[in-house]
């Protein structure tokens, strides 16, 4: 469990450092980006190893059939997350598409995983994304960008459907079929 907690803490720290300590980050320049990238890679490795090796300690039982809501939220999360890269109409409506998509991803996983390790992983990362949104909103103003047109949103949906299928296949391959619908 310690590796998982350390991984989540490093992820949050590496991302939040720029916002909470800009005077310390600024002098690092491009080297700071490299350091952050290495810390993020290390954090992902620690989270994966920590989560996969954590003892299952039940905290709450998900509702039977809640997996279907999880699957729908995951599809929406991928669309919202990708909106910032697609730069279509949706991009003009959501200020932080990747952070909101990430938050939806975390919430969806908390619906179907009631063990302590999942709460640490998904809850911790979800809280990080919300904190990041709050900090950015306090520090920077936002002008909605110009839409690249509806074709970009249609392309986004196509890419998301392929990504969704790949993510589902990885889940099935690792023994967690997301289409069973019952997790309780």
LOBA-347540 format. One line per 2 residues: their letters; for each residue y, x, z of N, C-alpha, C, O, CB. Coordinates in nm, 3 decimals. Glycine has a CB too. Layout:
a	Y,X,Z,Y,X,Z,Y,X,Z,Y,X,Z,Y,X,Z  ...
This chain:
xx	-0.120,0.083,0.000,0.000,0.000,0.000,0.126,0.087,0.000,0.230,0.048,-0.053,0.000,-0.094,0.122  0.114,0.206,0.060,0.228,0.296,0.069,0.276,0.339,-0.069,0.397,0.347,-0.094,0.192,0.419,0.153
xx	0.182,0.368,-0.160,0.220,0.407,-0.297,0.295,0.294,-0.367,0.391,0.319,-0.439,0.095,0.446,-0.378  0.250,0.172,-0.346,0.316,0.056,-0.406,0.459,0.042,-0.354,0.552,0.025,-0.432,0.236,-0.072,-0.377
xx	0.474,0.050,-0.224,0.608,0.039,-0.163,0.698,0.152,-0.212,0.815,0.130,-0.243,0.598,0.040,-0.009  0.644,0.272,-0.217,0.721,0.387,-0.265,0.762,0.368,-0.411,0.875,0.398,-0.449,0.640,0.516,-0.248
xx	0.670,0.319,-0.493,0.701,0.294,-0.634,0.811,0.192,-0.652,0.902,0.212,-0.732,0.577,0.247,-0.706  0.805,0.082,-0.578,0.909,-0.022,-0.586,1.043,0.035,-0.538,1.147,0.008,-0.597,0.869,-0.147,-0.503
xx	1.039,0.112,-0.430,1.163,0.170,-0.376,1.226,0.268,-0.475,1.348,0.267,-0.493,1.134,0.242,-0.242  1.144,0.352,-0.539,1.198,0.447,-0.636,1.255,0.373,-0.757,1.362,0.409,-0.807,1.089,0.547,-0.682
xx	1.185,0.269,-0.804,1.235,0.187,-0.917,1.373,0.131,-0.883,1.467,0.144,-0.961,1.136,0.071,-0.949  1.383,0.069,-0.768,1.509,0.007,-0.727,1.619,0.112,-0.710,1.730,0.094,-0.759,1.491,-0.072,-0.595
xx	1.586,0.222,-0.643,1.685,0.327,-0.620,1.734,0.390,-0.749,1.854,0.412,-0.766,1.627,0.433,-0.532  1.642,0.420,-0.840,1.681,0.482,-0.967,1.771,0.391,-1.050,1.864,0.438,-1.115,1.556,0.519,-1.048
xx	1.744,0.262,-1.046,1.827,0.167,-1.121,1.961,0.140,-1.052,2.065,0.132,-1.118,1.752,0.035,-1.139  1.959,0.127,-0.922,2.080,0.089,-0.849,2.175,0.206,-0.824,2.292,0.184,-0.794,2.044,0.027,-0.718
xx	2.127,0.329,-0.836,2.208,0.447,-0.806,2.340,0.446,-0.882,2.446,0.475,-0.825,2.129,0.573,-0.839  2.335,0.414,-1.010,2.455,0.413,-1.094,2.558,0.312,-1.042,2.678,0.336,-1.050,2.419,0.380,-1.239
xx	2.511,0.201,-0.990,2.601,0.095,-0.944,2.653,0.118,-0.803,2.769,0.091,-0.774,2.530,-0.038,-0.950  2.567,0.167,-0.715,2.608,0.181,-0.575,2.673,0.317,-0.545,2.744,0.331,-0.445,2.489,0.161,-0.484
xx	2.648,0.416,-0.630,2.707,0.549,-0.608,2.759,0.607,-0.739,2.713,0.714,-0.781,2.602,0.644,-0.545  2.853,0.539,-0.805,2.899,0.588,-0.936,2.965,0.726,-0.928,2.957,0.804,-1.024,2.997,0.489,-0.996
xx	3.030,0.757,-0.817,3.095,0.887,-0.804,2.993,1.001,-0.795,3.022,1.114,-0.836,3.185,0.888,-0.680  2.875,0.972,-0.743,2.770,1.073,-0.738,2.697,1.083,-0.872,2.650,1.190,-0.911,2.670,1.040,-0.626
xx	2.687,0.971,-0.942,2.614,0.965,-1.070,2.694,1.026,-1.185,2.638,1.096,-1.270,2.578,0.820,-1.103  2.824,1.000,-1.188,2.909,1.041,-1.300,2.901,1.191,-1.331,2.888,1.227,-1.448,3.052,1.003,-1.270
xx	2.910,1.280,-1.231,2.906,1.425,-1.261,2.774,1.471,-1.323,2.769,1.576,-1.387,2.931,1.503,-1.135  2.667,1.395,-1.305,2.537,1.435,-1.359,2.531,1.420,-1.511,2.453,1.489,-1.577,2.426,1.352,-1.295
xx	2.615,1.331,-1.566,2.619,1.311,-1.711,2.483,1.275,-1.768,2.411,1.193,-1.711,2.670,1.436,-1.779  2.448,1.336,-1.883,2.320,1.308,-1.949,2.201,1.356,-1.867,2.092,1.300,-1.878,2.317,1.373,-2.085
xx	2.221,1.458,-1.786,2.112,1.504,-1.700,2.072,1.394,-1.603,1.954,1.381,-1.568,2.154,1.632,-1.623  2.169,1.315,-1.559,2.140,1.202,-1.470,2.051,1.100,-1.536,1.965,1.041,-1.471,2.269,1.136,-1.426
xx	2.069,1.078,-1.666,1.983,0.984,-1.739,1.840,1.036,-1.745,1.744,0.959,-1.732,2.037,0.961,-1.881  1.826,1.166,-1.764,1.692,1.225,-1.767,1.622,1.217,-1.633,1.503,1.187,-1.625,1.700,1.369,-1.811
xx	1.697,1.245,-1.528,1.642,1.235,-1.392,1.599,1.091,-1.364,1.491,1.067,-1.311,1.745,1.283,-1.286  1.685,0.996,-1.400,1.653,0.855,-1.379,1.528,0.816,-1.457,1.443,0.744,-1.405,1.771,0.766,-1.420
xx	1.517,0.863,-1.581,1.400,0.830,-1.662,1.272,0.884,-1.599,1.171,0.814,-1.594,1.415,0.888,-1.804  1.276,1.006,-1.550,1.158,1.064,-1.484,1.122,0.987,-1.357,1.005,0.963,-1.329,1.183,1.212,-1.450
xx	1.225,0.950,-1.280,1.199,0.871,-1.159,1.138,0.736,-1.193,1.050,0.688,-1.122,1.329,0.851,-1.080  1.185,0.673,-1.301,1.132,0.542,-1.340,0.987,0.553,-1.387,0.905,0.466,-1.355,1.218,0.482,-1.451
xx	0.955,0.658,-1.460,0.815,0.679,-1.501,0.728,0.699,-1.378,0.620,0.640,-1.367,0.803,0.801,-1.597  0.775,0.782,-1.287,0.699,0.804,-1.163,0.683,0.675,-1.084,0.576,0.649,-1.027,0.768,0.911,-1.075
xx	0.788,0.594,-1.080,0.780,0.469,-1.004,0.677,0.373,-1.064,0.604,0.306,-0.991,0.917,0.401,-0.998  0.672,0.365,-1.197,0.574,0.277,-1.262,0.432,0.326,-1.232,0.343,0.246,-1.202,0.599,0.272,-1.416
xx	0.411,0.456,-1.241,0.278,0.511,-1.210,0.240,0.478,-1.066,0.128,0.434,-1.040,0.276,0.666,-1.233  0.332,0.498,-0.973,0.305,0.468,-0.832,0.277,0.320,-0.811,0.188,0.283,-0.735,0.422,0.513,-0.744
xx	0.355,0.234,-0.878,0.333,0.090,-0.862,0.198,0.047,-0.916,0.128,-0.032,-0.853,0.443,0.011,-0.932  0.159,0.099,-1.032,0.030,0.063,-1.090,-0.084,0.110,-1.000,-0.174,0.033,-0.966,0.015,0.122,-1.231
xx	-0.080,0.236,-0.962,-0.187,0.290,-0.875,-0.186,0.217,-0.741,-0.292,0.179,-0.691,-0.169,0.443,-0.854  -0.068,0.198,-0.683,-0.058,0.131,-0.553,-0.105,-0.014,-0.557,-0.173,-0.059,-0.465,0.084,0.136,-0.505
xx	-0.069,-0.085,-0.662,-0.108,-0.227,-0.673,-0.258,-0.240,-0.696,-0.324,-0.323,-0.634,-0.031,-0.295,-0.787  -0.310,-0.157,-0.787,-0.453,-0.166,-0.820,-0.542,-0.124,-0.702,-0.655,-0.171,-0.691,-0.484,-0.078,-0.942
xx	-0.491,-0.037,-0.615,-0.573,0.010,-0.503,-0.545,-0.064,-0.372,-0.611,-0.039,-0.271,-0.551,0.158,-0.483  -0.448,-0.154,-0.373,-0.412,-0.224,-0.249,-0.521,-0.322,-0.206,-0.583,-0.389,-0.289,-0.278,-0.299,-0.267
xx	-0.540,-0.329,-0.079,-0.632,-0.427,-0.021,-0.572,-0.565,-0.041,-0.451,-0.584,-0.029,-0.659,-0.398,0.131  -0.657,-0.663,-0.072,-0.609,-0.800,-0.089,-0.592,-0.863,0.049,-0.689,-0.889,0.120,-0.708,-0.884,-0.178
xx	-0.465,-0.886,0.084,-0.433,-0.949,0.212,-0.363,-1.082,0.179,-0.245,-1.083,0.145,-0.341,-0.855,0.303  -0.436,-1.194,0.189,-0.377,-1.323,0.153,-0.261,-1.360,0.246,-0.268,-1.342,0.367,-0.483,-1.433,0.158
xx	-0.155,-1.411,0.185,-0.038,-1.458,0.261,-0.021,-1.609,0.239,0.007,-1.682,0.334,0.091,-1.381,0.218  -0.038,-1.654,0.116,-0.034,-1.797,0.085,-0.128,-1.824,-0.031,-0.164,-1.733,-0.106,0.112,-1.844,0.051
xx	-0.168,-1.950,-0.045,-0.257,-1.989,-0.154,-0.176,-2.062,-0.261,-0.112,-2.163,-0.233,-0.372,-2.080,-0.101  -0.179,-2.011,-0.383,-0.110,-2.080,-0.493,-0.172,-2.218,-0.516,-0.290,-2.239,-0.489,-0.116,-1.996,-0.623
xx	-0.090,-2.310,-0.565,-0.139,-2.444,-0.595,-0.239,-2.438,-0.710,-0.223,-2.359,-0.803,-0.022,-2.539,-0.631  -0.342,-2.521,-0.703,-0.439,-2.528,-0.812,-0.369,-2.572,-0.940,-0.287,-2.664,-0.938,-0.555,-2.626,-0.777
xx	-0.400,-2.506,-1.049,-0.341,-2.542,-1.178,-0.204,-2.483,-1.204,-0.148,-2.505,-1.311,-0.332,-2.688,-1.188  -0.149,-2.409,-1.109,-0.013,-2.355,-1.123,-0.006,-2.249,-1.233,0.103,-2.214,-1.279,0.035,-2.294,-0.989
xx	-0.120,-2.200,-1.276,-0.124,-2.100,-1.382,-0.061,-2.148,-1.511,-0.006,-2.068,-1.586,-0.265,-2.060,-1.409  -0.067,-2.278,-1.537,-0.005,-2.330,-1.659,0.146,-2.316,-1.653,0.209,-2.282,-1.753,-0.044,-2.478,-1.680
xx	0.205,-2.342,-1.538,0.349,-2.323,-1.521,0.383,-2.175,-1.534,0.484,-2.138,-1.596,0.398,-2.379,-1.384  0.300,-2.090,-1.476,0.319,-1.945,-1.489,0.323,-1.905,-1.636,0.410,-1.829,-1.678,0.206,-1.869,-1.415
xx	0.228,-1.956,-1.715,0.221,-1.920,-1.857,0.346,-1.964,-1.932,0.398,-1.891,-2.017,0.097,-1.983,-1.922  0.395,-2.084,-1.902,0.518,-2.133,-1.966,0.637,-2.047,-1.925,0.719,-2.009,-2.010,0.543,-2.281,-1.929
xx	0.648,-2.016,-1.796,0.758,-1.932,-1.749,0.753,-1.793,-1.811,0.857,-1.733,-1.838,0.756,-1.922,-1.596  0.633,-1.741,-1.831,0.620,-1.610,-1.894,0.668,-1.612,-2.038,0.732,-1.518,-2.084,0.474,-1.563,-1.888
xx	0.638,-1.718,-2.110,0.685,-1.731,-2.248,0.838,-1.736,-2.250,0.902,-1.669,-2.332,0.625,-1.857,-2.315  0.896,-1.815,-2.161,1.042,-1.825,-2.151,1.101,-1.690,-2.109,1.204,-1.647,-2.163,1.083,-1.936,-2.049
xx	1.037,-1.623,-2.013,1.087,-1.493,-1.966,1.092,-1.392,-2.080,1.188,-1.316,-2.091,0.998,-1.440,-1.853  0.989,-1.391,-2.164,0.988,-1.297,-2.277,1.098,-1.329,-2.377,1.159,-1.238,-2.433,0.852,-1.299,-2.346
xx	1.123,-1.456,-2.401,1.229,-1.496,-2.494,1.365,-1.455,-2.437,1.448,-1.397,-2.508,1.226,-1.648,-2.521  1.388,-1.486,-2.310,1.516,-1.451,-2.246,1.532,-1.299,-2.244,1.639,-1.248,-2.277,1.524,-1.509,-2.102
xx	1.428,-1.227,-2.206,1.434,-1.080,-2.200,1.470,-1.023,-2.337,1.553,-0.932,-2.346,1.299,-1.022,-2.152  1.408,-1.075,-2.441,1.430,-1.022,-2.575,1.561,-1.063,-2.639,1.601,-1.007,-2.741,1.320,-1.064,-2.663
xx	1.629,-1.161,-2.581,1.754,-1.211,-2.641,1.859,-1.102,-2.656,1.934,-1.100,-2.753,1.811,-1.325,-2.558  1.864,-1.011,-2.561,1.962,-0.902,-2.568,1.934,-0.806,-2.681,2.026,-0.744,-2.734,1.964,-0.826,-2.438
xx	1.809,-0.792,-2.719,1.774,-0.702,-2.829,1.786,-0.773,-2.964,1.820,-0.710,-3.065,1.631,-0.648,-2.811  1.759,-0.904,-2.966,1.764,-0.979,-3.091,1.908,-1.004,-3.136,1.937,-1.009,-3.256,1.691,-1.112,-3.076
xx	1.997,-1.020,-3.039,2.139,-1.042,-3.066,2.166,-1.164,-3.154,2.252,-1.162,-3.242,2.198,-0.919,-3.131  2.091,-1.270,-3.128,2.112,-1.398,-3.197,2.201,-1.488,-3.115,2.286,-1.441,-3.039,1.977,-1.467,-3.226
xx	2.182,-1.621,-3.130,2.264,-1.720,-3.060,2.243,-1.712,-2.909,2.340,-1.716,-2.833,2.233,-1.861,-3.110  2.119,-1.702,-2.865,2.087,-1.700,-2.722,2.158,-1.585,-2.651,2.197,-1.598,-2.535,1.935,-1.690,-2.701
xx	2.173,-1.474,-2.718,2.240,-1.356,-2.664,2.383,-1.386,-2.622,2.434,-1.325,-2.528,2.240,-1.242,-2.766  2.446,-1.479,-2.689,2.586,-1.514,-2.659,2.597,-1.604,-2.537,2.708,-1.626,-2.487,2.650,-1.581,-2.778
xx	2.487,-1.657,-2.489,2.488,-1.753,-2.378,2.443,-1.695,-2.245,2.469,-1.754,-2.140,2.400,-1.869,-2.412  2.377,-1.580,-2.248,2.321,-1.522,-2.126,2.379,-1.382,-2.108,2.362,-1.296,-2.195,2.164,-1.517,-2.132
xx	2.445,-1.359,-1.999,2.510,-1.230,-1.977,2.410,-1.116,-1.957,2.428,-1.008,-2.014,2.602,-1.238,-1.858  2.309,-1.137,-1.881,2.212,-1.032,-1.850,2.072,-1.077,-1.891,1.988,-1.102,-1.805,2.215,-0.997,-1.698
xx	2.045,-1.088,-2.021,1.916,-1.145,-2.063,1.795,-1.068,-2.011,1.696,-1.129,-1.970,1.909,-1.151,-2.212  1.801,-0.935,-2.011,1.684,-0.860,-1.966,1.662,-0.877,-1.816,1.548,-0.890,-1.771,1.700,-0.712,-2.000
xx	1.769,-0.878,-1.739,1.753,-0.895,-1.594,1.709,-1.037,-1.560,1.627,-1.056,-1.470,1.885,-0.863,-1.523  1.762,-1.137,-1.631,1.716,-1.275,-1.606,1.571,-1.293,-1.650,1.494,-1.361,-1.582,1.807,-1.376,-1.679
xx	1.534,-1.234,-1.762,1.395,-1.240,-1.806,1.302,-1.173,-1.706,1.193,-1.222,-1.678,1.379,-1.174,-1.943  1.347,-1.060,-1.653,1.270,-0.986,-1.552,1.254,-1.071,-1.426,1.146,-1.074,-1.366,1.340,-0.852,-1.519
xx	1.362,-1.139,-1.385,1.357,-1.225,-1.267,1.258,-1.339,-1.287,1.182,-1.373,-1.196,1.497,-1.281,-1.235  1.259,-1.400,-1.406,1.163,-1.506,-1.437,1.020,-1.454,-1.434,0.929,-1.521,-1.385,1.194,-1.568,-1.575
xx	1.000,-1.333,-1.487,0.868,-1.270,-1.485,0.818,-1.256,-1.341,0.704,-1.288,-1.310,0.872,-1.132,-1.555  0.906,-1.206,-1.254,0.869,-1.187,-1.114,0.837,-1.320,-1.047,0.737,-1.333,-0.977,0.981,-1.115,-1.038
xx	0.923,-1.420,-1.067,0.901,-1.551,-1.006,0.771,-1.615,-1.055,0.696,-1.673,-0.977,1.020,-1.645,-1.036  0.745,-1.604,-1.185,0.622,-1.661,-1.241,0.499,-1.598,-1.177,0.401,-1.666,-1.148,0.618,-1.642,-1.394
xx	0.504,-1.467,-1.156,0.389,-1.400,-1.095,0.374,-1.433,-0.947,0.262,-1.433,-0.895,0.403,-1.250,-1.113  0.484,-1.460,-0.879,0.473,-1.501,-0.739,0.412,-1.640,-0.726,0.354,-1.673,-0.622,0.612,-1.498,-0.672
xx	0.425,-1.722,-0.829,0.363,-1.855,-0.825,0.211,-1.847,-0.820,0.146,-1.933,-0.759,0.406,-1.937,-0.948  0.154,-1.745,-0.883,0.008,-1.739,-0.895,-0.057,-1.628,-0.814,-0.180,-1.615,-0.814,-0.028,-1.723,-1.039
xx	0.023,-1.548,-0.746,-0.032,-1.439,-0.666,0.023,-1.448,-0.525,0.141,-1.422,-0.501,0.002,-1.301,-0.730  -0.062,-1.484,-0.430,-0.018,-1.503,-0.293,-0.059,-1.393,-0.197,-0.057,-1.414,-0.076,-0.069,-1.631,-0.242
xx	-0.096,-1.277,-0.249,-0.136,-1.167,-0.161,-0.016,-1.077,-0.130,0.086,-1.081,-0.199,-0.249,-1.085,-0.226  -0.030,-0.996,-0.027,0.080,-0.912,0.020,0.125,-0.811,-0.085,0.245,-0.792,-0.104,0.038,-0.838,0.146
xx	0.031,-0.748,-0.154,0.069,-0.650,-0.256,0.151,-0.715,-0.367,0.247,-0.656,-0.416,-0.058,-0.583,-0.316  0.114,-0.836,-0.407,0.189,-0.907,-0.511,0.329,-0.944,-0.463,0.425,-0.937,-0.540,0.114,-1.033,-0.555
xx	0.340,-0.982,-0.338,0.471,-1.016,-0.283,0.560,-0.891,-0.282,0.679,-0.898,-0.314,0.457,-1.074,-0.140  0.501,-0.778,-0.244,0.579,-0.652,-0.244,0.620,-0.616,-0.386,0.737,-0.584,-0.411,0.496,-0.536,-0.180
xx	0.526,-0.620,-0.480,0.555,-0.581,-0.618,0.650,-0.678,-0.686,0.761,-0.640,-0.724,0.426,-0.570,-0.697  0.608,-0.803,-0.702,0.687,-0.899,-0.779,0.812,-0.943,-0.702,0.919,-0.961,-0.761,0.602,-1.020,-0.814
xx	0.798,-0.961,-0.571,0.914,-0.998,-0.491,1.017,-0.887,-0.487,1.137,-0.912,-0.500,0.871,-1.034,-0.349  0.970,-0.763,-0.468,1.062,-0.649,-0.463,1.135,-0.628,-0.594,1.256,-0.605,-0.595,0.987,-0.524,-0.427
xx	1.062,-0.636,-0.705,1.125,-0.617,-0.835,1.216,-0.735,-0.871,1.321,-0.716,-0.933,1.019,-0.599,-0.943  1.177,-0.855,-0.831,1.265,-0.971,-0.854,1.394,-0.960,-0.776,1.502,-0.990,-0.828,1.193,-1.100,-0.816
xx	1.385,-0.917,-0.651,1.505,-0.896,-0.570,1.594,-0.787,-0.628,1.717,-0.798,-0.625,1.467,-0.861,-0.426  1.531,-0.681,-0.680,1.609,-0.576,-0.746,1.689,-0.633,-0.863,1.808,-0.606,-0.876,1.517,-0.462,-0.794
xx	1.624,-0.714,-0.948,1.692,-0.768,-1.066,1.809,-0.857,-1.025,1.916,-0.850,-1.086,1.593,-0.848,-1.152  1.791,-0.939,-0.923,1.900,-1.025,-0.875,2.014,-0.939,-0.819,2.131,-0.966,-0.847,1.848,-1.124,-0.767
xx	1.980,-0.837,-0.741,2.083,-0.748,-0.686,2.160,-0.679,-0.799,2.282,-0.664,-0.791,2.019,-0.642,-0.593  2.090,-0.637,-0.901,2.154,-0.571,-1.016,2.252,-0.666,-1.085,2.362,-0.625,-1.121,2.047,-0.522,-1.116
xx	2.212,-0.791,-1.103,2.300,-0.891,-1.165,2.427,-0.908,-1.082,2.537,-0.907,-1.136,2.228,-1.026,-1.180  2.410,-0.923,-0.951,2.524,-0.942,-0.861,2.618,-0.821,-0.867,2.739,-0.838,-0.879,2.476,-0.965,-0.715
xx	2.563,-0.701,-0.860,2.645,-0.580,-0.863,2.720,-0.566,-0.996,2.839,-0.533,-0.996,2.558,-0.457,-0.839  2.653,-0.589,-1.105,2.719,-0.577,-1.235,2.829,-0.681,-1.248,2.938,-0.650,-1.295,2.616,-0.594,-1.350
xx	2.802,-0.804,-1.206,2.903,-0.909,-1.215,3.026,-0.878,-1.131,3.138,-0.913,-1.169,2.845,-1.043,-1.172  3.007,-0.814,-1.017,3.120,-0.776,-0.932,3.203,-0.665,-0.994,3.325,-0.660,-0.976,3.071,-0.733,-0.794
xx	3.138,-0.575,-1.066,3.206,-0.456,-1.116,3.264,-0.473,-1.256,3.364,-0.410,-1.288,3.112,-0.341,-1.115  3.204,-0.555,-1.338,3.243,-0.565,-1.478,3.270,-0.709,-1.519,3.203,-0.802,-1.474,3.135,-0.505,-1.569
xx	3.372,-0.726,-1.605,3.395,-0.858,-1.663,3.307,-0.871,-1.787,3.249,-0.773,-1.833,3.547,-0.880,-1.697  3.298,-0.992,-1.840,3.212,-1.016,-1.955,3.280,-1.104,-2.056,3.336,-1.208,-2.021,3.080,-1.078,-1.912
xx	3.275,-1.063,-2.180,3.319,-1.145,-2.292,3.194,-1.172,-2.374,3.127,-1.079,-2.417,3.432,-1.074,-2.378  3.162,-1.301,-2.396,3.041,-1.330,-2.474,3.046,-1.263,-2.611,3.148,-1.269,-2.679,3.024,-1.483,-2.491
xx	2.937,-1.199,-2.651,2.935,-1.130,-2.780,2.925,-1.228,-2.896,2.901,-1.347,-2.876,2.818,-1.033,-2.785  2.945,-1.177,-3.015,2.935,-1.259,-3.136,2.788,-1.269,-3.176,2.715,-1.170,-3.172,3.021,-1.198,-3.254
xx	2.746,-1.388,-3.212,2.607,-1.412,-3.249,2.574,-1.347,-3.382,2.654,-1.346,-3.475,2.579,-1.562,-3.256  2.453,-1.293,-3.388,2.403,-1.239,-3.514,2.340,-1.346,-3.602,2.291,-1.316,-3.710,2.303,-1.130,-3.488
xx	2.341,-1.471,-3.556,2.287,-1.582,-3.635,2.151,-1.628,-3.589,2.080,-1.557,-3.518,2.280,-1.543,-3.778  2.114,-1.750,-3.631,1.988,-1.810,-3.587,1.863,-1.739,-3.639,1.756,-1.749,-3.579,1.983,-1.953,-3.630
xx	1.875,-1.666,-3.750,1.758,-1.595,-3.802,1.709,-1.491,-3.700,1.589,-1.465,-3.691,1.791,-1.526,-3.936  1.800,-1.434,-3.627,1.761,-1.335,-3.525,1.682,-1.402,-3.413,1.586,-1.344,-3.362,1.885,-1.265,-3.467
xx	1.722,-1.524,-3.375,1.649,-1.595,-3.270,1.510,-1.636,-3.319,1.413,-1.631,-3.243,1.728,-1.719,-3.225  1.500,-1.676,-3.445,1.369,-1.710,-3.501,1.278,-1.587,-3.505,1.160,-1.595,-3.473,1.384,-1.770,-3.643
xx	1.335,-1.474,-3.544,1.257,-1.350,-3.544,1.213,-1.316,-3.402,1.101,-1.270,-3.380,1.339,-1.233,-3.605  1.302,-1.338,-3.306,1.269,-1.313,-3.166,1.149,-1.396,-3.122,1.059,-1.344,-3.057,1.390,-1.344,-3.076
xx	1.148,-1.523,-3.157,1.036,-1.609,-3.119,0.905,-1.556,-3.179,0.802,-1.556,-3.113,1.061,-1.755,-3.165  0.910,-1.512,-3.305,0.790,-1.455,-3.367,0.742,-1.331,-3.295,0.622,-1.317,-3.268,0.818,-1.422,-3.513
xx	0.832,-1.241,-3.263,0.796,-1.119,-3.191,0.742,-1.154,-3.053,0.643,-1.095,-3.008,0.918,-1.024,-3.179  0.806,-1.248,-2.985,0.762,-1.288,-2.850,0.622,-1.346,-2.853,0.542,-1.316,-2.764,0.860,-1.390,-2.790
xx	0.590,-1.426,-2.953,0.455,-1.483,-2.960,0.349,-1.373,-2.976,0.242,-1.382,-2.917,0.446,-1.583,-3.077  0.379,-1.271,-3.055,0.287,-1.159,-3.070,0.276,-1.083,-2.937,0.166,-1.051,-2.893,0.333,-1.063,-3.183
xx	0.390,-1.056,-2.873,0.389,-0.986,-2.744,0.314,-1.066,-2.638,0.237,-1.011,-2.560,0.533,-0.959,-2.697  0.336,-1.197,-2.637,0.269,-1.285,-2.541,0.118,-1.276,-2.558,0.043,-1.267,-2.461,0.317,-1.432,-2.559
xx	0.073,-1.278,-2.684,-0.071,-1.268,-2.711,-0.125,-1.132,-2.664,-0.233,-1.126,-2.605,-0.100,-1.288,-2.861  -0.051,-1.025,-2.690,-0.096,-0.892,-2.647,-0.101,-0.881,-2.495,-0.196,-0.826,-2.440,-0.003,-0.784,-2.704
xx	0.000,-0.935,-2.428,0.002,-0.932,-2.281,-0.114,-1.013,-2.225,-0.179,-0.972,-2.129,0.136,-0.987,-2.227  -0.141,-1.130,-2.286,-0.254,-1.212,-2.242,-0.386,-1.138,-2.261,-0.475,-1.145,-2.176,-0.256,-1.346,-2.318
xx	-0.400,-1.067,-2.374,-0.522,-0.991,-2.399,-0.541,-0.880,-2.296,-0.653,-0.856,-2.251,-0.519,-0.931,-2.540  -0.433,-0.813,-2.260,-0.442,-0.708,-2.157,-0.485,-0.770,-2.024,-0.567,-0.712,-1.953,-0.307,-0.635,-2.141
xx	-0.429,-0.888,-1.991,-0.468,-0.954,-1.867,-0.617,-0.993,-1.870,-0.688,-0.974,-1.771,-0.381,-1.080,-1.844  -0.664,-1.045,-1.982,-0.805,-1.081,-1.994,-0.890,-0.955,-1.984,-0.993,-0.955,-1.915,-0.833,-1.155,-2.128
xx	-0.850,-0.849,-2.051,-0.922,-0.723,-2.050,-0.934,-0.665,-1.909,-1.035,-0.604,-1.875,-0.854,-0.622,-2.142  -0.829,-0.684,-1.827,-0.833,-0.632,-1.689,-0.894,-0.732,-1.590,-0.893,-0.709,-1.469,-0.691,-0.597,-1.644
xx	-0.947,-0.843,-1.642,-1.019,-0.937,-1.556,-0.935,-1.049,-1.496,-0.977,-1.114,-1.401,-1.081,-0.864,-1.448  -0.816,-1.072,-1.552,-0.728,-1.177,-1.500,-0.689,-1.272,-1.613,-0.579,-1.262,-1.667,-0.602,-1.115,-1.434
xx	-0.779,-1.363,-1.649,-0.752,-1.455,-1.759,-0.640,-1.551,-1.721,-0.659,-1.635,-1.632,-0.880,-1.533,-1.797  -0.522,-1.541,-1.787,-0.409,-1.627,-1.750,-0.424,-1.772,-1.797,-0.341,-1.856,-1.763,-0.284,-1.570,-1.807
xx	-0.528,-1.802,-1.873,-0.541,-1.937,-1.929,-0.641,-2.025,-1.855,-0.674,-2.134,-1.901,-0.581,-1.928,-2.073  -0.689,-1.977,-1.742,-0.781,-2.059,-1.663,-0.708,-2.172,-1.595,-0.764,-2.280,-1.575,-0.853,-1.975,-1.560
xx	-0.582,-2.149,-1.559,-0.499,-2.255,-1.501,-0.517,-2.278,-1.355,-0.428,-2.334,-1.290,-0.525,-2.380,-1.571  -0.628,-2.237,-1.299,-0.648,-2.257,-1.156,-0.660,-2.122,-1.089,-0.743,-2.039,-1.127,-0.772,-2.343,-1.127
xx	-0.577,-2.101,-0.990,-0.578,-1.974,-0.920,-0.609,-1.994,-0.771,-0.635,-1.897,-0.700,-0.444,-1.903,-0.937  -0.606,-2.116,-0.726,-0.629,-2.141,-0.583,-0.777,-2.158,-0.555,-0.816,-2.179,-0.440,-0.553,-2.265,-0.536
